[in-house]
Amino acid sequence: MFRYYFLLGIKSLRRNPVLTALMVLTLAIGVAASVSTLTILHVMSGDPIPQKSDRLFTAILDPGPKNGYTPGDEPNDHQFTYKDISNLLNSKQGVHRAAMYGVETTLEPARRDLGAMSIEGLAVTADTFPMFEIPFVFGQGWQEREDKSSADVVVLNRRTAEKIFGTVNPVGQKVRLLKGDFTVVGVSDNWAPKPKFYIFNGREGAFIDDPDFMVPLSNAIRRETTHAGSMGCTASYDPGWEGRLNSECTWLHFWFELKSPAQRTELQSYIDSYVSEQFKLGRFQRQAKNRLFNVCEFLVEMQVIGDDSRLSAWLAFGFLLLCLVNTIGLLLAKFSVRASEVGVRRALGASRREIFMQFLIETAVVGLVGALLGVALAAGALQLIALQSKALAVVAHMDWAMLGLTFVMSVSAAVIAGLLPTWRACQVTPAIQLKSQ
């Protein structure tokens, strides 16, 4: 019977074509607006490393002076001083410890026909590769001994490697960057967790491509490579590179990987003890609360999803509700002209339940057609949104989950909108309709 009613629903699309077109278009616009905003929110709120996000931790400390500090204020600087990351790397806490900062430089390929290119990358420690499970096309990351020796090695991402060397294995080849000749030890595959949690430079920076290259942090420090990103300084410091390294300025990032989330308490105790020891040495005079975050908690703390994004989603659903109200009116108009048809069917023995099922399936067909049009409109809307910025281009794409949600939302919206008109249609009295014919 469902198949029969479904075919009737398809045929009914040709009845009152103007009303049907208006219903389909109204549903499609409402669903497209909701799905496009929900798609962006879905990508922005995703877990970038779900297999271990509850085992990766970073901290927010406050090494600033006591002057100008109000007791009870919580620190909000998510970056670390060079002194602190040096100490934390030697702490032996957790399975892995990774320190990093962003760098920008010019890469000079051996091929003169390519010319120099501006690239953005990271200066990282060796534990970064196993901690974040960075995949490789060729080679691998460097080891701890390269960190200690400040080796001239580099990992290129796939996109950059193919620009310079094509699709061949470039491991062992030389590239010039940071005013030195570096040996390629690996080519990382497409690795771009979204949001980009490991080095956070604002909401815009959380949705950009993976780094073009990675070099040992110790090498970047030896070459006095300045960072690309923000830096927080609560006091003046001595001039020069050594002055920066010895200062209380925060400009690096640090992550721990634990064996299990249960070790969080132990790590928190270590952080508190570390800050207490540093306080005795004249640092961390504010004695602010030391805060520890796993990946998802850190993204919430950094407000990757702002209130404006949530407001946009609520407005989109409000617009969908308005479209539903209009659809209800259109369905009432469409079904009211079929009162005589319902009266004849009821006189011939059709139950109200059968009439209700037939009309409800017809509205579901309208929702299905609206979903097809809604997908097209949503895809177009996402393309327009992607043109606004590089970051939005990363999040403004529909995956299979959102595609399925589009159809579910459209059909469900049509069925909900059709409940009242369908119920009204079932209330037709056969005797009255037959007498009026």
N, C-alpha and C positions, 0 to 999 in steps of 0.2 A: 504493500500500500504506500510505503514511503516513496518508492521509486515513481509510482503513478502520480502522487501529489507533487513530487519534485519536477516531473515533466510538465505538469499543469502550471507549476510556478514559472517555468521557463516560457511557456506559451503566454502566460498572463503578462509578461513583460511588454508584449505588443499591444495590450489593452491600455487605453489612455496613455499613449507614449509620452505625452508632455509631462504628466504627473510622475510617471515612472522615471523619466530622465531627471526630473528635479529631485526625486528621492535619492537616486543613485549618486547624483552630483553632490547633494547635501551631505550624505554619509561619507562620500569619498573625501571631501574637503575637511570635514571634522576629524576623520581618522588620520588623514595625512598630516594635519597640523599636530595632532597628539603624538603620532608615532615618530615624526621627525624630531620633536623636542625630547621625547622619551628615549630615542636612540642615542642622542648625544649624552643624556644623563646616564644611560646604561653603560656606555663606554667609559665615561668619566668616573663612574663609581665602581668600576670593575676591580677585581683583585689582581694586581699585576703579576704575582708569583704565588698562586694558590697552593702549590704543593709544599710551601714552607713559609708562608707569610706570617704564621703565628710563631715561628722560630727565629725570625730575623728582627733584631732590635737596634734602635738608635736611642740616643739620650739627648736631653736638653739641659745643659749646665749653665751656670752664670759665673764666669770668672771676673766680672767687673768689680770696680772699687766700691767701697761703701758709700762714698759721696753721691748724693742724688738718688739713693735707693730708699724706697719705702718698704719696711718690713711687711712680709705677707704677699708682696707682688711675685707672681710666678714668672720665671724667665721664658722668653719666647724665641730666643736666637737658636736656631737648629744647627748652627755650624760650630766648628771646634777650632781651638788654637793649635798651632803646630806643636807646641810643648805637650798638649794633652793627647794628640793622636800618637805622638812618639811614645808616650808612657802607656797608652792603652794598647798599642801594638805589641808591647812587651809584657802585657798582663797575663797572657795565656788563658784568658777567659773565653769559654765557648769552644766550638769546633774550629771556627774561622773568624778572623778579624780583618776587616777591609777598610782602608783609608783612601781618600781620593779627592781630587779637585779638578775643575774644568779648565782646559787650556785651548787657546787658539793659536794657530801658526800657519806658515806657508810651506807647502810640500813641493819639493823640486824633484820630479821624476827623472830617471836616467835618460828617457827618451826626450830629446830636445823639441820634437814636434808637438809635444803635449803642452809644454810651458808650465809655469808655476801655478799652483791652485791653492786657494784659501780653504783650510779645513778646521773643524772643531772636534776636539777629542777630550780624553781624560788622562790624567796622571793617576795611576792606581797601584795598589800593592798586589802581590801574586794571589792572595786568597780571594780576590774579587772574582776570579774565573770559576772556581768550584762553588763559591758561596751563591752566586747568582745564576749558576748553571748555564753559562754562556756557551752556545753551540759553535762548533767550528766546521768550516768547509775543508780547510787545509791546516796542518800543523796543530799547535796548541798554545796556551798561554805560557809565560815564563814561570820559573820556580823561585823559591825564597832566596836561593843563592844569587840570582840576578838582581833581586832587590838589594841584597847586602852589598853587592859589587857595583851597584848603580850602572848596570850593563846598558849598552846602546842597542836595545831590542825594541821592536814595535809589533803590535797586532793591528792589522788593518781590518776594517769591515769589508764585507763582500762587494758592496757598491764601489768603494774607493779602490779596492784591489783590481776590480775589472776595468776601471777607468785607466789604470796604469799598466797592468800586465795582461789584460784580457782574461780569458777563462782558464789559463794554465796555472799550475801550482807555483806561487811566487816565493815559497819558503826558501830562505837563504839569499834572496835578492836584497839589494840595498836601495834605500830611499833617503833623501836628505830632508830633514826637518829639525826644528829647534836648533839650527845652526850646527848640526852634526849629521854624520852618516849612521843610519840605523839599519840593522838587519831584521828582515821580516821573519818572525818566528811562527806566525799563525794568521789565518784569515777567519774572522768570526762570521757566522751565518746571520741571517736576518734576526737580530736580537733587539727588540724595542718594546720592553714592557710598558703598558699603558694603564694608569699614569706612570710617568717616570719618577719613581720614588727614591732611587738611590742617591741622586744629587738634585736637590730641589731648588729651583730658581724662579719660583712664582708659578701661578696657574698656567700661564702661557707656555713656560718651559716644560711643563709636565706632559706635553703632548707633541713633542718633536721627535725627529728620527733618532736612531741609534747613533752613538759617537762614531766619527770617521776613523778614529785610531785610538789606541791606548799605548802608553809608555809607562815604564816604572816610575812611581812617585819619587823615589830616591834620585832618579836620573833628572827629573824635572827640577827637583830642589837643587841638585848640584849645578844645573845650568841656569839657576836663578830665573826660572820661568814663572812669570806672573800669572795669576789666576784670571779666569774669565767668569765673572759673576759678582755677587755682592760680597762685601766685607764689613764686619761690624767692629768698631773700635770704641771702647769706653774711656780710653786715655791715650795721650800722645805716646809715641815710641821713638826710639833712636833711628836715625836715618839709615838707609841702605838695606840690603837683603837680610843681613844678620839681625838688624834691628827688627825687621818684620817677624822673623822666625822666633825671636825671643820676646816678642810683644804679647799682649793679651788680646790681640785682634783675632777674630774668628773668621775663617775663610775656607776651611776644609770640612769634609764630611766623613762620618765614621759609622760602621755597622758591625754588629756581632751576630754570629750564627750559633745558636744553642742546639744541644742534642734534642731537647724537648721543651715545650712551653713551660713545663714544671720548674725549669731552672731559672725562671724569671726572677724569683725572690732572691736567689743566690746572686744573680747579676746585679740586682738593685742594691743588695748589701755591699757588694764590691764597689759599686759606683759611689755609694755614700761614704765608704771607708776611704776611697781614693781622694774624694773632695776634702774629707777631714784632715788627711795627711797633708794635702796641698795648703789647707788653711794654716797649718802650723808653720808652713814655709813662707807665709805672707800672702798667699793667693786666696781667691774665692772668699773675700772678706764679707760679701753680702750674706753668706750662709743661706742662700735661697734653697727651696726644695728642688732636689734633683729628680727630673722626670724621665721615665723610660717608656718607650713606645714600640709596639710591633708595627709591621708595615701598614696595616689598615688603620690602626689608631693614629699613626703618623700622618697619613693622608687626610684624616678628619681634622687633626690638629692644624695642619697647614691649609685647611679650607680649600681643598682642590675643587670641591663642589660648593660654589658660593650660593648665597641666598638668591641671587639673580637667576641662577640656573633652576633652582626649585620653583621660584615664582613663575618662570616661563612655562614650566611643566604644568603647574596648577592652572595657569591662564589657558593653556592649550586644552586641558580637560574641561575647563569651563566652556570653551568654545564648542567642544564635542557635545556637551550637554545641551547647549543651545541648538545645535544641529539636530539632536534627538527630538527636541520639542517640535521643531519644524517638520521633522519626518513623521511624527505622530499625527500632526494636522493633515499632512499629505495623504497618509494612509487612511485616515478617517474619511477624507474626500473620495479616495479611490474605492474603498469598500462600501461606502454608502450607496453608490450607484448600482451595487450588485445585490441589493436587498431582495429584489424579485427572484434572482437566481437562487439565493439562499432559501427563500420561501418554498420554491418548487422542490428543491433537494430535501428540505425538511418534510414536505408533504409526501415525498416518495419514500420516506423512511430513514433518511440520514440523521444520525444523532448529532447533538450539539458538539459532542467530543470530536466527531469526524470533521464537522465544519471548522471547529477550532484548529484541529491539526492541519487541515488543508491550507487555511489562510496563514497560519503561523509558518508553515514551510514556504509559502509564497514570499513572505517577508524575509525569510532566511536567504532565499534566492536573490532578492534585491540586495541584501547585505553582502552576498558573495560577489555579485557584480560590482558593488561599491568597493569591495576590498581590492579587486583587480585594478580598478581605476585609482583607488587610494594608494596602492603600491607605486604606481607610475607617478602620481603627484608627490608622494613622499620622497621618491628617488630624485625627482627634479628639485624639490625644496632642499634636500641635503646637498645636492650639487651647488646650488646657489649659496648655501651656508658655507660650503668648503672654499668658495672663492674669497671669503672675507679675510681669512688668515691661514697661515701654515699650520697652526695648532688645530684650528677647526677642521682643516682638511683631513687630519688624522682621525678625529672622532666622528666626523660626519659621514659614516658609511653604515649600511644596514647589513647585519649578519643574518644567519638562518633563523636564529631565535626571534629576532625582531620581525623578520618576514612572516613567520608563523603567527606572531602576536598581532600583526596587522589584520590577518584573516580572522583570527579569533575575535578581535575587537570589533571589526566591521559586522560580522555575522551576529555577534552577541548584541551589539547596539541595535541592529535591525530587529532582532527578536524582541528585545526589551521595548523598543518603540512600537512594535506590532501587537503587544499584549492587549492594550486598551482597545484599539480599533478592531482586533480580532474578537475580543469579548463582546464588543458592541454588535458585531456582525452576527454573533451566535444568538443574540436576544431577539432576532426577528421572529414574529408570530406568523406561522404559515397561513392561517385562515385569513388574516388581514391582508396579506400580500396577494393571495389568490383572488380575493374579492375585488382588489383594486385593479386587477388585470382586465 
